[in-house]
């Protein structure tokens, strides 16, 4: 009798695990394409959709299994309560482990690049390679090298400022801001549209939280090969960039020939060439 009770208990445990795996709610949506042995995780930037990787996926999904993320609250994805950079990092790591994705390559743009750095730093045995597309370990230190992040940062004023705007005002703000980040005029409405579809509370909270994030010391823990792709203007700030990344010993820096922050749109051929060389080497 005890033998049968033990078997039933084991079956119940397996059932509970499977139900948990199927119903766990992550702070992102994921699209899986491709059938390659090696996996790539694509993490978009602030208020962007996973669609920002469409052209990149087309170039690589025949050779790789691609997991394309859109974070909760961004670009029309349902928001979750109390979003934070650290929680998103942890939950992406949990997703990798729960889905048994072996040594994936993480490609992140902007805030997604920050998440790639944090994942590789805090889970060095989990990640195979990272590609950081136009992101810095500490965005705030670009203008203030003495910046120190606040331990209990209050983002309520930023959230209130964002949520107080009506749709027209917010749209106009994004429409004025985006040309400073994106040179390809054919993509402007697309990218502005992702911002407009984003949950305003998440927008304010994550803007504030990411601006308070400092990875300059943590990146010393990164062991995997790291490709850092930076927009063309940043070559003028190379000493500052080098100082921010000085603790990342595995970094290979490449500066785009033209364009702005959305390198995948503004210098596509150069960008794909860098990725192709790095991913297949």
Buried (B, 14 or more C-beta within 10 A) or exposed (E): EEEEEEEEEEEEEEEEEEEEEEEEEBBBBBBEBBEEEBBBBBBBBBBBBBBBBEEBBEBBBEBBBBBBBBBBBBBBBEBBEEBBBEBBBBBBBEBBEBEEBEEBBBBBBBBBBBBBBBBBBBBEEBBBBBBBBBBBBBBBBBEEEEBEBEEEEEBEEBBEEBEEBEEEEBBEBBBEEBEEBBBBEEBBEBBBBBBBEBBBBBBBBBBBBBBBBBBBEBBEEBEBBBBBBBBBEBEEBEEBBEBBBEBBEBBBBBBBEEBBBBBBBBBBEBBBEBBEEBBEE
